Amino acid sequence: MDEVTRLLADLVSIPSVNPCGREVSGDEYLETRVADYVEGYLREIGVDVERQQVHPGRDNVVGRVVGRDPSRHVLLEAHMDTMPGDNMEFDAFSPFVKDGRLYGRGSCDTKGSLAAMLCAVKQVTEGGNPLCSITVLAAVDEEYQFTGVMHFVRNEDLTRPGGITEAVVGEPTAREIIIAHKGCVRWILRTQGTAAHSSNPSNGVNAIYRMSRVVQALDQFNREELPVRYAPHSLLGGATLSVGTIAGGQVVNVVPDHCEIQVDRRLLPGEDPEAAMEEVAHYLLCRPEIEFDLEHVTPFVRDVAMETSPCSAIVRRFERACEKVYGEATVNGVPFGTDASKIAAKGIPAVVFGPGDIRLAHTSHEYVPLDEVRAAVEILVRAISE
């Protein structure tokens, strides 16, 4: 077993499930043990390391290497958290290799990228100081609220001499160099009603029935209004809205007096999260069938879109590296969000790149092709060393 495969298998075997706001407990939750492993690996290869507490028991791991060229400083970032492994077809945290693929929760999203970055740093530092300075960020909480990367950019002096000049964010990109992705605003929307015995439902006001009108209006807003209001982006397509969860009522024999949904609005470059939420609220306010009050709760996720110029130096370096390794380079955009947008919002050109395919992330049979993990190491080394 080569080093990057062993490293990836070790990372996958250490559960680091994001609780995603739920009150849970158990060894499989939080990133503590993976952070310990990453810290130990970086120290073993001679990298200076610090821990940043983001939440209790949830630390970012930051490794720093000083390069020979003070004008260039690359950030390599990948998140340590994963989704749960409860419904997988095999033991989620007992990785195994079959047909050139390593299976397990987090193998694709995104411990394959993290393993490739760690191995790349080892390779470029083996002969002494690398050409450019490198900061490695293994971040917590990407899968829920992006608090790990946000903590880092808040506390890092990005404008100092020798500060970070470009960034690579690890996510499964199917061999493509991603220079743009959508943003997102998520919030809870509530309706209220009046409880009554279900034998006489007319004595109450059904909050779920009210919400059904809201959901239908939101569906129409997504299908008919958004395509008119926002031109499709050349790499990302159109702005979208989706209702992801619904909950309401107490028991079946009581007319429900409350109902709430979670709304997910995907943003194009240039859109403001708060303004996008306000636009939806105004649209619902003007609908004649919604003659009752709605409560829009302060968003629990606000994430702007990301867009990097295809002419930027970091994109060009990755194109040349991919051409060397794969024989071709494809620049593209993706509809999902990543930690990159928080970095790019600080004026740092960023690309998203890593082994695996996002369509396998969070699935019951998650895996990553090992040839892509090895190729990612070589591409990262070439891009860093150029």
C-alpha positions as CSV (number, residue, x, y, z in Angstrom):
1,M,0.0,0.0,0.0
2,D,1.5,3.3,-1.0
3,E,1.7,6.3,1.3
4,V,-1.3,8.3,0.1
5,T,-3.5,5.2,0.1
6,R,-2.4,4.3,3.7
7,L,-2.9,7.9,4.7
8,L,-6.4,8.1,3.2
9,A,-7.4,4.8,4.8
10,D,-6.3,6.1,8.2
11,L,-8.3,9.2,7.7
12,V,-11.5,7.4,6.7
13,S,-11.1,4.9,9.6
14,I,-11.4,7.8,12.0
15,P,-15.1,8.9,12.2
16,S,-15.6,12.7,12.0
17,V,-19.3,13.0,11.5
18,N,-20.8,16.5,11.5
19,P,-23.8,16.6,13.8
20,C,-25.3,19.3,11.6
21,G,-27.0,21.1,14.5
22,R,-28.5,18.0,16.1
23,E,-28.0,17.2,19.8
24,V,-26.0,14.0,19.5
25,S,-23.2,12.2,21.3
26,G,-20.8,9.4,20.5
27,D,-17.3,8.7,19.3
28,E,-18.2,9.0,15.7
29,Y,-19.1,12.7,16.0
30,L,-16.9,15.8,15.7
31,E,-13.5,16.2,14.2
32,T,-11.3,15.9,17.3
33,R,-9.6,12.6,16.5
34,V,-9.0,13.3,12.9
35,A,-7.5,16.7,13.9
36,D,-5.1,14.9,16.2
37,Y,-4.1,12.6,13.3
38,V,-3.5,15.5,10.9
39,E,-1.6,17.4,13.5
40,G,0.6,14.4,14.2
41,Y,1.3,13.8,10.5
42,L,2.3,17.4,9.8
43,R,4.6,17.5,12.8
44,E,6.2,14.2,11.7
45,I,7.1,15.7,8.3
46,G,8.5,18.8,10.0
47,V,5.7,21.3,9.5
48,D,4.9,24.0,12.2
49,V,1.4,23.4,13.4
50,E,-1.2,25.2,15.4
51,R,-4.8,24.4,16.5
52,Q,-7.6,26.9,16.3
53,Q,-10.6,26.2,18.5
54,V,-13.8,26.9,16.5
55,H,-16.2,25.1,18.8
56,P,-15.6,23.0,21.9
57,G,-14.0,19.8,20.7
58,R,-13.7,21.1,17.2
59,D,-10.4,22.6,16.2
60,N,-9.0,23.7,12.8
61,V,-5.5,22.3,12.2
62,V,-3.2,24.9,10.5
63,G,0.3,23.9,9.2
64,R,2.7,26.5,7.9
65,V,5.8,26.2,5.7
66,V,8.0,29.2,4.8
67,G,9.0,29.3,1.1
68,R,11.9,30.8,-0.8
69,D,9.7,33.3,-2.8
70,P,8.2,35.8,-0.4
71,S,5.7,37.1,-3.0
72,R,3.8,33.8,-3.3
73,H,1.9,32.0,-0.5
74,V,-0.5,29.1,-1.3
75,L,-3.3,28.0,1.0
76,L,-4.3,24.3,0.7
77,E,-7.6,23.8,2.4
78,A,-9.8,20.7,2.9
79,H,-12.5,19.9,5.5
80,M,-12.3,17.1,8.0
81,D,-16.0,16.6,8.7
82,T,-18.2,14.1,6.9
83,M,-21.9,13.2,6.7
84,P,-23.2,10.2,8.8
85,G,-22.5,6.6,7.8
86,D,-25.6,5.0,9.1
87,N,-27.2,3.9,5.9
88,M,-24.1,2.7,4.0
89,E,-23.9,-0.7,2.3
90,F,-20.9,-1.6,4.4
91,D,-19.2,-0.5,7.6
92,A,-18.7,3.2,6.9
93,F,-15.5,3.6,8.9
94,S,-13.7,0.3,7.9
95,P,-12.2,1.4,4.6
96,F,-11.3,-1.2,2.0
97,V,-9.9,-1.2,-1.5
98,K,-11.6,-2.9,-4.4
99,D,-11.0,-2.5,-8.2
100,G,-8.7,0.4,-7.6
101,R,-11.2,2.3,-5.4
102,L,-11.1,3.1,-1.7
103,Y,-14.5,2.8,-0.1
104,G,-15.8,4.5,3.1
105,R,-17.5,7.5,4.4
106,G,-15.6,10.6,3.6
107,S,-13.3,8.9,1.1
108,C,-14.7,11.1,-1.7
109,D,-15.9,14.1,0.3
110,T,-13.3,15.0,1.1
111,K,-10.6,13.0,2.8
112,G,-9.2,12.0,-0.6
113,S,-8.4,15.7,-1.1
114,L,-7.0,16.1,2.4
115,A,-4.7,13.0,2.0
116,A,-3.5,14.3,-1.4
117,M,-2.7,17.7,0.1
118,L,-0.8,16.3,3.0
119,C,1.3,14.0,0.8
120,A,2.0,16.9,-1.6
121,V,3.3,19.0,1.2
122,K,5.5,16.2,2.3
123,Q,6.9,15.9,-1.2
124,V,7.6,19.6,-1.8
125,T,9.3,20.0,1.6
126,E,11.5,16.9,1.6
127,G,14.4,18.8,-0.1
128,G,14.2,21.9,2.2
129,N,12.1,25.0,1.9
130,P,9.7,24.9,-1.1
131,L,9.5,27.6,-3.8
132,C,6.5,29.3,-2.2
133,S,5.1,29.5,1.3
134,I,2.3,27.0,2.1
135,T,-0.4,27.1,4.7
136,V,-2.4,23.9,5.1
137,L,-5.8,24.3,6.6
138,A,-7.8,21.2,7.8
139,A,-11.1,22.8,8.6
140,V,-14.1,21.7,10.7
141,D,-17.8,22.1,9.9
142,E,-17.9,22.5,6.1
143,E,-21.0,20.2,5.8
144,Y,-23.3,22.4,7.9
145,Q,-22.3,26.1,8.5
146,F,-18.7,26.6,7.2
147,T,-17.7,27.9,10.6
148,G,-14.2,26.4,10.4
149,V,-13.1,28.3,7.3
150,M,-14.9,31.4,8.5
151,H,-13.0,31.3,11.7
152,F,-9.7,31.0,9.8
153,V,-10.3,34.0,7.5
154,R,-11.5,36.2,10.4
155,N,-8.3,35.5,12.4
156,E,-5.7,35.4,9.6
157,D,-4.0,38.6,8.6
158,L,-4.5,38.2,4.9
159,T,-3.1,41.6,4.0
160,R,0.3,41.3,5.8
161,P,3.5,41.1,3.8
162,G,4.0,37.4,2.8
163,G,0.3,36.7,3.4
164,I,-1.8,34.2,1.4
165,T,-1.9,35.1,-2.3
166,E,-3.9,32.1,-3.8
167,A,-5.9,29.2,-2.5
168,V,-6.7,25.6,-3.5
169,V,-9.8,24.1,-1.8
170,G,-10.2,20.3,-1.9
171,E,-13.5,18.8,-3.0
172,P,-14.3,16.0,-5.5
173,T,-14.3,17.7,-8.9
174,A,-14.0,14.8,-11.3
175,R,-10.6,16.0,-12.7
176,E,-12.0,19.4,-13.4
177,I,-10.6,22.8,-12.2
178,I,-13.5,24.6,-10.6
179,I,-13.4,28.4,-10.8
180,A,-17.0,29.2,-9.9
181,H,-19.7,27.9,-7.7
182,K,-23.1,29.0,-6.4
183,G,-23.7,30.6,-3.0
184,C,-26.6,29.8,-0.7
185,V,-28.9,31.3,1.9
186,R,-30.9,29.0,4.1
187,W,-33.6,30.0,6.6
188,I,-36.6,28.7,8.5
189,L,-40.1,29.9,7.5
190,R,-43.0,29.5,9.9
191,T,-46.8,29.6,9.8
192,Q,-49.0,29.7,12.9
193,G,-52.5,28.4,13.4
194,T,-55.0,27.6,16.1
195,A,-55.2,24.2,17.8
196,A,-58.5,22.4,18.1
197,H,-59.8,18.8,18.4
198,S,-59.5,17.0,15.1
199,S,-63.1,15.9,15.4
200,N,-64.1,19.5,14.8
201,P,-61.3,20.9,12.6
202,S,-63.3,24.0,11.7
203,N,-62.9,25.2,15.3
204,G,-59.2,25.6,14.6
205,V,-56.8,27.0,12.0
206,N,-54.6,24.4,10.3
207,A,-51.0,25.7,10.1
208,I,-50.0,22.8,7.8
209,Y,-52.7,23.7,5.3
210,R,-51.4,27.3,5.4
211,M,-47.9,26.1,4.8
212,S,-49.1,24.0,1.8
213,R,-50.1,27.3,0.1
214,V,-46.6,28.7,0.9
215,V,-44.9,25.7,-0.5
216,Q,-46.9,25.8,-3.7
217,A,-46.0,29.5,-4.1
218,L,-42.3,28.8,-3.5
219,D,-42.4,26.1,-6.2
220,Q,-43.9,28.5,-8.6
221,F,-41.3,31.2,-7.7
222,N,-38.5,28.7,-8.5
223,R,-40.0,27.5,-11.8
224,E,-41.4,30.8,-13.2
225,E,-39.9,33.8,-11.4
226,L,-36.2,33.0,-10.9
227,P,-35.5,32.2,-14.6
228,V,-37.0,35.6,-15.5
229,R,-35.3,37.6,-12.8
230,Y,-31.8,36.2,-13.1
231,A,-30.0,35.3,-16.4
232,P,-28.2,31.9,-16.2
233,H,-24.5,32.0,-15.5
234,S,-22.3,30.6,-18.2
235,L,-20.8,28.0,-15.9
236,L,-23.4,27.6,-13.1
237,G,-26.8,27.8,-14.8
238,G,-29.7,29.5,-13.0
239,A,-30.5,30.6,-9.5
240,T,-32.7,28.1,-7.7
241,L,-34.9,27.7,-4.7
242,S,-35.9,24.5,-2.9
243,V,-37.8,23.5,0.3
244,G,-35.8,20.9,2.1
245,T,-37.6,20.0,5.3
246,I,-41.1,20.4,6.7
247,A,-42.3,19.8,10.3
248,G,-45.5,20.7,12.1
249,G,-48.3,19.7,14.5
250,Q,-48.2,17.8,17.7
251,V,-50.3,14.6,17.4
252,V,-52.7,13.4,14.7
253,N,-55.9,14.2,16.6
254,V,-55.1,17.9,17.1
255,V,-55.4,20.6,14.4
256,P,-51.8,21.8,14.1
257,D,-51.1,25.3,15.4
258,H,-47.6,25.5,14.0
259,C,-45.6,24.4,10.9
260,E,-42.1,25.3,9.6
261,I,-40.0,24.6,6.6
262,Q,-36.3,25.1,5.7
263,V,-35.7,27.0,2.5
264,D,-32.6,26.7,0.4
265,R,-32.0,29.5,-2.1
266,R,-28.9,29.0,-4.3
267,L,-27.2,32.2,-5.4
268,L,-25.3,33.4,-8.5
269,P,-22.1,35.5,-8.4
270,G,-23.0,39.0,-7.3
271,E,-26.1,38.1,-5.3
272,D,-26.5,39.2,-1.7
273,P,-27.8,36.4,0.6
274,E,-29.9,38.8,2.7
275,A,-31.4,40.5,-0.3
276,A,-32.3,37.1,-1.8
277,M,-34.2,36.1,1.3
278,E,-36.0,39.5,1.4
279,E,-37.0,39.0,-2.3
280,V,-38.7,35.7,-1.4
281,A,-40.4,37.3,1.6
282,H,-41.8,40.1,-0.6
283,Y,-43.0,37.7,-3.3
284,L,-44.9,35.7,-0.7
285,L,-46.3,38.9,0.9
286,C,-47.8,39.8,-2.5
287,R,-49.5,36.5,-3.2
288,P,-53.3,36.9,-2.7
289,E,-53.8,33.3,-1.4
290,I,-51.3,34.0,1.5
291,E,-53.5,36.3,3.6
292,F,-51.9,35.3,6.9
293,D,-48.6,36.3,8.6
294,L,-45.4,34.5,7.9
295,E,-42.3,34.4,10.1
296,H,-38.9,34.4,8.3
297,V,-36.3,33.4,10.9
298,T,-32.8,34.9,10.6
299,P,-30.8,32.8,8.1
300,F,-28.7,30.0,9.6
301,V,-26.5,29.8,6.4
302,R,-25.3,32.8,4.4
303,D,-22.8,32.0,1.7
304,V,-21.9,34.1,-1.3
305,A,-21.1,32.6,-4.6
306,M,-17.5,32.2,-5.8
307,E,-15.9,33.2,-9.1
308,T,-12.2,33.3,-10.1
309,S,-10.9,34.8,-13.3
310,P,-9.9,32.0,-15.8
311,C,-6.8,34.2,-16.5
312,S,-5.6,34.2,-12.8
313,A,-2.2,32.7,-12.1
314,I,-3.5,29.9,-9.9
315,V,-5.9,28.7,-12.7
316,R,-3.1,28.8,-15.3
317,R,-0.8,26.8,-13.0
318,F,-3.5,24.1,-12.5
319,E,-4.2,24.0,-16.2
320,R,-0.6,23.3,-17.0
321,A,-0.3,20.7,-14.2
322,C,-3.4,18.9,-15.4
323,E,-2.2,18.9,-19.0
324,K,1.0,17.3,-17.8
325,V,-0.7,14.6,-15.7
326,Y,-4.0,14.0,-17.6
327,G,-3.1,15.2,-21.0
328,E,-5.9,17.8,-20.8
329,A,-7.3,20.5,-18.5
330,T,-11.0,21.4,-18.1
331,V,-12.1,24.6,-16.4
332,N,-15.7,24.6,-15.1
333,G,-18.2,25.6,-12.5
334,V,-20.4,23.6,-10.0
335,P,-23.8,24.3,-8.5
336,F,-22.8,23.2,-4.9
337,G,-21.0,25.4,-2.4
338,T,-17.6,25.0,-0.8
339,D,-15.3,26.7,1.6
340,A,-13.7,28.5,-1.3
341,S,-16.2,31.3,-1.4
342,K,-15.3,32.5,2.1
343,I,-11.6,32.7,1.0
344,A,-12.4,34.3,-2.3
345,A,-14.5,36.9,-0.6
346,K,-11.3,38.2,1.0
347,G,-9.9,38.9,-2.5
348,I,-7.8,35.7,-2.7
349,P,-8.0,33.9,-6.1
350,A,-9.2,30.4,-5.5
351,V,-9.7,27.1,-7.3
352,V,-11.6,24.0,-6.2
353,F,-9.9,20.8,-7.1
354,G,-9.7,17.2,-5.8
355,P,-10.1,13.5,-6.6
356,G,-13.5,11.9,-6.9
357,D,-16.9,12.8,-8.2
358,I,-19.4,14.8,-6.2
359,R,-22.2,12.5,-7.3
360,L,-20.6,9.8,-5.0
361,A,-20.5,12.1,-2.0
362,H,-22.9,11.3,0.8
363,T,-24.1,8.1,-1.0
364,S,-24.5,4.6,0.5
365,H,-21.5,3.4,-1.5
366,E,-19.1,6.3,-1.3
367,Y,-15.7,5.7,-2.8
368,V,-12.8,7.5,-4.5
369,P,-10.6,6.2,-7.4
370,L,-7.1,5.8,-6.1
371,D,-5.5,6.7,-9.4
372,E,-7.2,10.1,-9.1
373,V,-5.9,10.5,-5.5
374,R,-2.4,9.8,-6.7
375,A,-2.8,12.1,-9.7
376,A,-4.0,14.9,-7.4
377,V,-0.8,14.6,-5.4
378,E,1.3,15.1,-8.6
379,I,-0.9,17.9,-9.8
380,L,-0.6,19.7,-6.5
381,V,3.1,19.3,-6.4
382,R,3.5,20.6,-9.9
383,A,1.2,23.6,-9.2
384,I,2.9,24.5,-6.0
385,S,6.5,24.0,-7.4
386,E,6.0,26.0,-10.6
